[in-house]
Amino acid sequence: MYDGARIQKTVAILCFISLTASLLIAHGSPTTSYELSFYDATPSQFWFFLFFGILGGMGILLFQIVTKGYGHSKLWITGLIILLFGRASLLLAPYIRGYVSWQGDNISHLGLVKDIVVDGHITTTNSYPITHILLSETIIITDIEARLLSNVSTALISILFVLLTYLLSTAIFHDRGQQLLATLVAGGIFVGGSYNVFLMPNGWSIFILPLLYYTYFNREILPFKILFIIMLIICPFFHPLSALLVILSLIILESLKWFYAKFDKGPSVGDRAIIKYSFEPITISLVCFLPWILSFRFFQSNLNIMWQQITTGIGPDTIGEMGDKLSKVQIQGFDFIVLAIKMYGMIAILAIISLIGFILIIREIRTGANRGNKSNIMQLYVIFIAFCALYALYILGFPGSGAIAGERVLNYFVILMPCLSAFTLYKLLNNRSIRRAIPIVACSIMILTLSILSINILYPSPYGVQPNPQITQEDMIGMSWFIHEKDLSIDSSYIMSPPFRFADAILGSAASNDRTDLGRYMAEQIPDHFGRVDNGTADGIMQHNQIRSGYFAITEFDRTIYSTVWKDVNRFNSNDFDSLKWDTSVSRLYTNKGVDVHYKGT
């Protein structure tokens, strides 16, 4: 035992050194321009030391679980800290290397945070203000720069998710080994994908759901009941979809309890407290959710779409839309299978493992082999299956599913899988019918494989037929010049870098909303090839009257993606951008090797 502890401590020291080295390597290789792939642009030494550190942390935790060393040792805490350190290293590496931010919603949420800091209140269009309020209050108290806090905050939420998963596991498992195994799965596998990276209220609301379910299972205790009610109240203000699915899960759970109390006379799943049902949580959620949702005009369009789809029986063509998008990048046949494995392999494997656990529990209950209270995990399985079914209905085009952003439901049952899969994996580790080493090796390989699959899709990259949504320092400087210096009476167009997104981060969302010249409400993208028509020559013929009159800014991101990862889309190529240099009707007003600002007269 002494030798085992000494080896684990040695591994722990090496892991800390390795992870620290990975951060130093990241800091020593700063980004100098736009990178199509964060994975390829980051030195291989970083990945070597990072994987060694994460693998060591997982190994220490798994060793503690297998040997039940947690009963007399605290080394499992060391393994967990290493795992969280590795998680933080990977999530913070882009910013350590000099990434400024990310394209899309990410920088718009930064603008919403700035609004609260500057004006002291949320805007009337902010339908999920809790995330922005928490960040703005932190900025006011600590005086941390808004962009810096916004960048690192999601990494902290991702780490918090691992700890909350441990809390939830204590409510559904009595065995410490099962609790630690659920924490190991949550810490070693990046469930939720890009939600671990980007500042998105939807992602934050998903990652705190384990706390809501934990307080739900412990609500007989007054402090937990108070916290549970508080979470029900703020849930609609965190994100409407999360609130909707929480209401759905509460309806299912309380209805099942009512049914069990009234009619079920079969074998018990454990504690008879399961029959104590109450519809008060549902009422509290609905009272907060409905007025909040109905106060926003843009949610009314979703309700109209839902009503039309339900009354006509025509739902979203989800599979057709997916096929159209993939056909644009020439993903068909075997390539489609490979891409599906890359993007959804981890989720599929974890889902299968979780469902096997459900079958095992049902078998135990039916055969009378049930030992201990399994009522909480059974309730968690009901939520999991309900969310899986809801996502399946969206994939099949069920009427109304598209109006509630059905594609996002995937992440709601994914965050439950660390706990649910741990039940199956623990059964595997303690299987006495086969040689002891076989289940340990199988479990280790499975967790390691899932970890690698999840890390590979953490950041958008050509691996998943996506460009890196990196924003560089040149992007912010160039777009800042463009936003401040352009004529406000003249409109703008763009390729894939909307100026209003940058205006959100630079000016704040409220000020950006007033800038109608930046294309937020009348967004117009630049036509393919700038209107260039192929006449059989290398240069083609420029039809400049197809380019909208006014300003347009082109980033390195725009110039790169259509000549690389999205080349088959055939929107732009290098000749198109070169042709602008010789186009007398287009003037280049500004360049900083990252952003070019052009103006086309009428």
C-alpha positions in Angstrom: 0.0 0.0 0.0 2.9 2.3 0.8 4.5 1.6 -2.6 1.1 2.3 -4.3 0.7 5.6 -2.6 4.3 6.6 -3.3 3.9 5.8 -7.0 0.6 7.8 -7.2 2.3 10.8 -5.5 5.2 10.6 -7.9 2.7 10.5 -10.9 0.9 13.4 -9.4 4.0 15.5 -9.1 4.9 14.7 -12.7 1.4 15.6 -13.8 1.6 19.0 -12.2 5.0 19.6 -13.8 3.7 18.4 -17.2 0.6 20.6 -17.2 2.6 23.6 -16.1 5.0 22.9 -18.9 2.1 22.8 -21.4 1.0 26.3 -20.3 4.5 27.6 -20.6 4.7 26.1 -24.1 1.4 27.7 -25.1 2.6 31.1 -23.8 5.8 30.7 -25.7 4.0 30.2 -29.0 1.7 33.2 -29.4 -0.5 33.5 -32.4 0.6 36.0 -35.0 -2.4 35.8 -37.4 -5.6 33.9 -38.0 -5.3 30.1 -37.5 -7.6 27.7 -39.4 -7.1 25.1 -36.7 -6.2 25.7 -33.1 -5.0 22.1 -32.9 -2.6 22.3 -35.8 -1.3 25.8 -34.8 -0.5 24.8 -31.2 2.9 23.1 -30.8 2.8 19.3 -30.5 4.8 19.5 -27.2 1.8 21.3 -25.7 -0.5 18.3 -26.6 2.1 15.8 -25.3 2.4 17.4 -21.9 -1.3 18.1 -21.7 -2.4 14.5 -22.5 0.2 13.2 -20.0 -1.2 15.4 -17.3 -4.8 14.5 -18.0 -4.0 10.8 -18.4 -2.2 10.8 -15.1 -5.1 12.5 -13.2 -7.5 10.0 -14.7 -5.2 7.2 -13.8 -4.9 8.2 -10.1 -8.7 8.6 -9.8 -9.4 5.2 -11.5 -6.7 3.5 -9.3 -8.5 4.9 -6.2 -11.8 3.6 -7.5 -10.6 0.1 -8.4 -8.6 -0.4 -5.2 -11.2 1.4 -3.1 -8.3 3.5 -1.8 -10.7 6.4 -1.2 -11.7 4.6 2.0 -8.3 5.4 3.7 -6.6 7.9 1.5 -7.3 11.4 0.1 -5.2 10.8 -3.0 -8.4 10.8 -5.1 -8.7 14.6 -4.3 -5.2 15.0 -5.9 -6.3 13.1 -9.0 -9.4 15.3 -9.3 -7.4 18.5 -8.9 -5.0 17.3 -11.6 -8.0 16.5 -13.9 -9.4 20.0 -13.3 -6.0 21.6 -13.9 -5.8 19.8 -17.2 -9.3 20.9 -18.1 -8.4 24.5 -17.3 -5.1 24.3 -19.3 -6.9 23.1 -22.4 -9.7 25.7 -22.2 -7.4 28.6 -21.4 -4.7 27.8 -23.9 -6.2 29.9 -26.7 -6.2 33.0 -24.6 -2.7 32.3 -23.3 -1.6 32.1 -26.9 -3.2 35.5 -27.7 -6.7 34.7 -29.0 -8.8 37.8 -28.4 -12.3 36.3 -28.6 -14.5 34.2 -30.8 -16.8 35.0 -33.7 -20.6 35.0 -33.5 -22.7 35.1 -30.3 -19.7 35.1 -28.1 -18.7 38.7 -28.7 -22.3 39.8 -28.7 -22.7 38.5 -25.2 -19.6 40.5 -24.3 -21.5 43.6 -25.5 -24.4 42.7 -23.3 -22.1 42.5 -20.3 -20.6 45.9 -21.1 -24.1 47.4 -21.3 -24.8 46.5 -17.6 -21.4 47.7 -16.5 -21.9 51.1 -18.2 -25.6 51.7 -17.9 -26.4 49.8 -14.7 -29.3 47.8 -16.2 -30.1 45.2 -18.7 -31.5 46.1 -22.2 -35.1 45.4 -23.1 -34.0 42.8 -25.7 -31.9 40.7 -23.3 -34.0 37.6 -22.7 -31.3 35.7 -20.7 -29.7 38.3 -18.4 -28.4 36.1 -15.5 -25.1 35.3 -17.2 -24.5 38.9 -18.1 -25.5 40.1 -14.6 -23.1 37.7 -12.9 -20.2 38.8 -15.1 -21.0 42.5 -14.9 -21.2 42.3 -11.1 -17.8 40.5 -11.0 -16.3 43.1 -13.2 -17.6 45.9 -11.0 -16.4 44.2 -7.8 -13.0 43.1 -9.0 -12.3 45.7 -11.8 -11.2 42.8 -14.1 -11.2 43.8 -17.8 -14.5 42.7 -19.4 -13.1 40.8 -22.3 -10.6 38.9 -20.1 -13.3 37.8 -17.6 -15.7 36.8 -20.5 -12.9 34.7 -22.0 -12.0 32.7 -18.8 -15.5 32.6 -17.3 -16.8 29.7 -19.4 -13.7 27.6 -18.5 -14.6 28.2 -14.9 -18.2 27.1 -15.5 -16.9 24.0 -17.2 -14.9 23.2 -14.2 -17.9 23.9 -11.9 -19.9 21.4 -13.9 -17.5 18.7 -12.9 -17.9 19.6 -9.3 -21.7 19.8 -9.6 -21.7 16.4 -11.2 -20.0 15.1 -8.1 -22.7 16.7 -6.0 -25.4 15.1 -8.1 -23.7 11.7 -7.9 -23.9 11.9 -4.1 -27.7 12.2 -4.4 -28.1 9.1 -6.6 -25.2 6.8 -5.4 -24.3 5.8 -1.9 -21.1 4.1 -3.0 -18.1 6.6 -3.0 -16.6 4.6 -5.9 -19.6 5.3 -8.1 -19.5 8.9 -7.1 -15.9 9.3 -8.1 -16.4 7.3 -11.3 -19.1 9.8 -12.3 -16.8 12.7 -11.5 -14.0 11.0 -13.5 -16.2 10.7 -16.6 -17.4 14.3 -16.2 -13.9 15.6 -15.7 -12.1 13.6 -18.4 -14.8 14.0 -21.1 -15.8 17.3 -22.5 -19.6 16.8 -22.7 -21.3 19.7 -24.2 -18.6 20.3 -26.8 -18.2 24.0 -27.6 -20.3 25.0 -24.7 -17.2 24.5 -22.7 -15.4 27.2 -24.8 -17.8 30.0 -25.8 -19.6 32.5 -23.7 -23.2 31.3 -24.2 -26.0 31.6 -21.6 -27.6 28.4 -23.0 -24.3 26.5 -22.2 -24.1 28.0 -18.7 -27.7 27.1 -17.9 -27.0 23.5 -19.0 -23.9 23.2 -17.0 -25.7 24.2 -13.7 -28.6 21.8 -14.2 -26.8 19.1 -12.1 -27.2 21.5 -9.1 -30.9 22.0 -9.8 -31.4 18.2 -9.8 -29.2 17.8 -6.8 -31.4 20.3 -4.8 -34.5 18.6 -6.2 -33.5 15.2 -4.8 -32.6 16.8 -1.4 -35.4 19.3 -1.1 -36.8 17.6 2.0 -34.0 19.5 3.8 -34.9 23.1 4.3 -31.6 24.8 3.0 -31.8 22.7 -0.2 -35.4 23.4 -0.6 -34.8 27.2 -0.5 -31.9 26.8 -3.0 -34.2 24.7 -5.2 -36.9 27.3 -5.2 -34.3 30.1 -6.0 -33.0 28.1 -9.0 -36.6 27.5 -10.3 -37.2 31.3 -10.1 -34.0 32.3 -11.9 -34.0 29.5 -14.5 -36.2 31.3 -17.1 -33.9 34.3 -16.8 -30.8 32.1 -17.4 -32.2 30.7 -20.7 -35.8 30.0 -21.8 -35.1 26.6 -23.3 -33.5 25.4 -20.1 -36.6 26.6 -18.2 -38.9 24.9 -20.6 -37.0 21.6 -20.3 -36.9 21.9 -16.5 -40.7 22.3 -16.5 -41.0 19.3 -18.8 -38.8 17.2 -16.5 -40.7 18.3 -13.4 -44.1 17.5 -15.0 -42.8 14.0 -15.9 -41.3 13.3 -12.5 -44.2 14.5 -10.4 -46.7 12.8 -12.7 -44.8 9.5 -12.3 -44.8 9.9 -8.6 -48.5 10.6 -8.6 -49.1 7.5 -10.7 -46.8 5.4 -8.5 -48.6 6.5 -5.4 -52.1 5.8 -6.8 -51.7 2.7 -8.9 -48.4 0.9 -8.7 -48.2 -2.1 -6.5 -45.1 -3.7 -8.0 -41.6 -4.0 -6.5 -40.2 -0.9 -4.9 -37.2 0.9 -6.3 -36.0 1.9 -2.8 -37.1 4.7 -0.6 -40.8 5.0 -0.3 -40.3 8.8 -0.3 -40.6 8.6 -4.1 -44.4 8.6 -3.7 -44.4 12.1 -2.2 -45.4 14.2 -5.1 -46.0 17.9 -5.4 -46.9 20.1 -8.3 -45.8 23.3 -6.6 -42.3 23.3 -8.3 -44.1 23.2 -11.7 -46.4 26.1 -10.7 -43.4 28.2 -9.6 -41.6 27.6 -12.8 -44.6 28.4 -15.0 -45.4 31.6 -13.1 -41.8 32.8 -13.8 -41.5 31.4 -17.3 -44.7 32.4 -19.1 -44.7 36.2 -18.3 -41.0 36.4 -19.1 -41.3 34.7 -22.5 -44.4 36.5 -23.5 -42.8 39.9 -22.8 -40.5 39.4 -25.8 -41.8 40.0 -29.3 -39.2 37.7 -31.0 -40.5 34.7 -29.0 -43.9 35.3 -30.4 -42.7 34.4 -33.9 -41.5 31.0 -32.5 -45.0 30.5 -31.0 -46.5 31.3 -34.4 -44.2 28.8 -36.2 -45.0 26.2 -33.6 -48.8 26.7 -34.1 -48.5 26.6 -37.8 -46.5 23.4 -37.8 -48.9 21.7 -35.3 -52.0 22.8 -37.1 -50.7 21.8 -40.6 -48.9 18.7 -39.4 -45.7 19.8 -41.3 -42.6 19.9 -39.1 -39.0 20.9 -39.9 -37.1 19.0 -42.5 -34.2 18.4 -40.2 -32.6 15.5 -42.1 -33.0 17.3 -45.4 -31.4 20.5 -44.1 -28.5 18.5 -42.7 -28.1 16.8 -46.1 -28.1 20.1 -47.9 -25.4 21.6 -45.7 -23.2 18.5 -46.0 -23.7 18.3 -49.8 -22.3 21.9 -50.1 -19.0 20.7 -48.7 -19.1 17.4 -50.6 -19.7 15.2 -47.6 -21.4 12.0 -48.8 -21.3 8.3 -48.4 -18.4 7.0 -46.3 -17.2 10.5 -45.6 -20.6 11.2 -43.9 -20.1 8.1 -41.7 -16.6 9.2 -40.7 -17.9 12.7 -39.9 -20.8 11.4 -37.9 -18.4 9.2 -35.8 -16.1 12.2 -35.2 -18.9 14.6 -34.1 -21.3 12.2 -32.4 -19.3 9.1 -31.6 -18.6 10.1 -28.0 -22.2 11.0 -27.4 -23.5 7.7 -29.0 -21.1 5.6 -26.9 -22.0 7.3 -23.7 -25.7 7.1 -24.5 -25.4 3.3 -25.1 -23.5 2.8 -21.9 -26.1 4.9 -20.0 -29.0 2.9 -21.5 -27.3 -0.4 -20.5 -27.3 0.9 -17.0 -31.1 1.5 -17.2 -31.6 -2.1 -18.4 -29.5 -3.4 -15.5 -31.5 -1.5 -13.0 -34.8 -2.7 -14.4 -33.5 -6.3 -14.3 -32.5 -5.9 -10.7 -35.9 -4.6 -9.7 -37.8 -7.3 -11.6 -35.6 -10.1 -10.2 -35.7 -8.8 -6.6 -31.9 -8.3 -6.7 -32.3 -4.6 -6.0 -30.1 -3.5 -3.1 -30.3 0.1 -1.8 -32.3 3.1 -2.9 -32.4 3.6 -6.6 -35.3 5.9 -6.8 -33.2 9.0 -7.6 -31.2 7.4 -10.4 -34.4 6.0 -11.9 -35.9 9.5 -11.9 -32.8 10.8 -13.6 -33.1 8.0 -16.2 -36.7 9.1 -16.9 -35.5 12.6 -17.6 -32.7 11.3 -19.8 -35.0 9.1 -21.9 -37.6 11.9 -22.2 -35.0 14.3 -23.5 -33.6 11.6 -25.9 -37.1 11.1 -27.2 -37.6 14.9 -27.7 -34.4 15.1 -29.7 -35.4 12.1 -31.8 -38.7 13.8 -32.6 -36.8 16.9 -33.8 -34.6 14.7 -36.0 -37.7 13.1 -37.5 -39.3 16.5 -38.1 -42.1 16.4 -35.5 -44.3 19.5 -35.9 -43.3 22.2 -33.4 -39.9 20.8 -32.5 -38.0 23.2 -34.6 -39.6 26.3 -33.0 -38.1 25.4 -29.6 -34.5 25.0 -31.0 -34.8 21.2 -30.9 -31.2 20.7 -32.0 -30.0 22.0 -28.7 -31.9 19.4 -26.7 -29.0 17.1 -27.5 -26.9 18.8 -24.9 -29.5 18.5 -22.2 -29.4 14.7 -22.0 -25.7 14.7 -22.6 -24.9 16.4 -19.3 -26.7 13.6 -17.5 -24.7 10.9 -19.0 -21.6 11.1 -16.7 -23.7 10.0 -13.8 -25.8 7.5 -15.7 -22.9 5.9 -17.5 -21.0 5.6 -14.2 -23.5 3.1 -13.0 -22.8 0.8 -15.9 -19.0 1.3 -15.8 -18.9 0.6 -12.0 -20.8 -2.7 -12.6 -18.2 -3.5 -15.3 -15.3 -2.8 -12.9 -16.8 -5.0 -10.2 -17.7 -7.9 -12.5 -16.4 -11.0 -10.8 -17.3 -13.5 -13.6 -14.2 -12.6 -15.7 -10.6 -11.9 -14.9 -10.0 -8.8 -12.8 -7.7 -7.1 -15.3 -10.1 -7.3 -18.2 -12.8 -5.0 -17.0 -10.2 -2.5 -15.7 -8.4 -2.4 -19.0 -11.7 -2.2 -20.9 -13.0 0.6 -18.7 -9.7 2.5 -19.0 -9.6 2.3 -22.8 -13.3 3.3 -23.0 -12.8 6.4 -20.9 -9.6 7.4 -22.7 -11.2 6.9 -26.1 -14.2 9.1 -25.1 -11.9 11.7 -23.7 -9.9 11.9 -27.0 -13.0 12.0 -29.1 -14.4 14.9 -27.0 -11.2 16.9 -27.1 -11.0 16.6 -30.9 -14.4 18.3 -31.3 -14.0 20.8 -28.5 -12.8 23.6 -30.8 -14.3 24.0 -34.3 -11.7 23.0 -36.8 -11.4 21.3 -40.3 -11.5 18.0 -38.4 -15.3 18.6 -38.1 -15.5 20.5 -41.4 -15.6 23.8 -39.5 -13.2 26.8 -39.5 -11.7 28.1 -36.3 -13.9 31.1 -35.2 -10.9 32.9 -33.8 -10.9 36.7 -33.6 -7.4 38.2 -33.7 -6.0 41.5 -32.4 -6.0 42.8 -36.0 -9.7 42.0 -36.4 -10.6 44.1 -33.4 -8.3 47.0 -34.3 -9.5 47.0 -38.0 -13.1 46.6 -37.1 -12.8 49.3 -34.5 -11.4 51.7 -37.1 -14.2 50.8 -39.5 -17.0 51.2 -36.9 -15.8 54.6 -35.6 -14.7 56.1 -38.9 -17.3 55.1 -41.5 -20.1 57.3 -42.6 -23.2 56.4 -40.6 -25.5 57.2 -43.5 -24.0 54.5 -45.7 -24.8 50.8 -45.2 -22.4 47.9 -44.9 -22.2 44.4 -46.3 -19.9 41.4 -45.3 -18.9 37.9 -46.1 -18.8 35.9 -42.8 -17.7 38.6 -40.3 -20.8 40.8 -39.6 -19.6 44.3 -38.4 -22.5 44.5 -35.9 -21.0 41.6 -34.0 -17.8 43.5 -33.5 -19.8 46.6 -32.7 -21.4 44.7 -29.9 -18.1 44.0 -28.3 -16.6 47.4 -29.0 -19.5 49.8 -28.4 -21.8 47.6 -26.3 -24.9 45.9 -27.4 -27.2 48.9 -26.8 -25.1 51.4 -28.8 -24.6 48.8 -31.5 -28.4 48.3 -31.9 -28.7 51.9 -32.8 -26.2 51.5 -35.6 -28.5 50.5 -38.4 -25.7 51.1 -40.9 -23.9 47.9 -39.7 -26.3 45.4 -41.1 -27.9 44.0 -38.0 -31.5 44.4 -39.3 -30.9 44.5 -43.0 -28.0 42.2 -43.2 -26.7 41.6 -46.7 -23.8 39.3 -47.5 -21.4 40.0 -50.4 -22.4 38.0 -53.5 -20.4 34.9 -54.4 -17.1 35.7 -56.2 -18.0 39.4 -55.8 -20.3 39.0 -58.8 -17.4 37.6 -60.8 -18.6 35.5 -63.8 -16.4 32.8 -65.3 -15.7 33.5 -69.0 -13.2 30.7 -69.5 -10.2 32.7 -68.4 -8.3 32.6 -65.1 -9.6 36.0 -64.1 -13.2 35.9 -65.3 -15.3 38.9 -65.8 -16.2 41.3 -63.0 -19.8 42.3 -62.8 -19.4 45.0 -60.2 -23.0 46.1 -60.3 -23.7 42.9 -58.3 -21.8 44.2 -55.3 -23.9 46.3 -53.0 -22.9 50.0 -53.0 -21.4 51.0 -49.6 -18.7 49.7 -47.3 -17.6 46.2 -46.7 -14.8 44.8 -44.5 -13.0 41.6 -45.2 -11.1 39.7 -42.5 -8.4 37.1 -42.7 -11.1 34.7 -41.5 -13.2 35.5 -44.6 -10.2 35.1 -47.0 -9.1 31.8 -45.5 -12.2 29.7 -45.0 -13.4 29.5 -48.6 -10.0 28.5 -50.0 -9.5 25.8 -47.4 -12.1 24.0 -45.3 -15.1 25.3 -47.2 -13.4 25.3 -50.6 -16.1 23.0 -52.1 -18.8 25.5 -51.3 -17.3 27.6 -54.2 -18.2 31.0 -52.8 -14.8 32.7 -53.1 -11.3 31.9 -54.1 -7.9 33.7 -54.1 -8.5 35.1 -57.6 -11.7 36.8 -56.3 -9.8 38.7 -53.5 -6.9 39.5 -55.9 -9.3 41.0 -58.4 -10.3 43.7 -55.9 -6.9 45.2 -56.2 -7.5 46.0 -59.9 -11.1 47.0 -59.6 -11.4 50.7 -60.2 -14.9 50.9 -58.8 -13.8 49.6 -55.4 -11.6 51.7 -53.1 -9.5 50.1 -50.3 -9.7 52.6 -47.4 -7.8 50.7 -44.7 -5.7 47.6 -44.2 -3.7 46.1 -41.3 -2.9 42.7 -42.8 -5.9 41.3 -40.9 -8.8 43.5 -42.0 -9.3 45.3 -45.3 -12.0 48.0 -45.5 -13.4 48.7 -48.9 -15.9 51.2 -50.3 -17.9 50.9 -53.5 -19.6 54.0 -54.9 -22.9 54.1 -56.6 
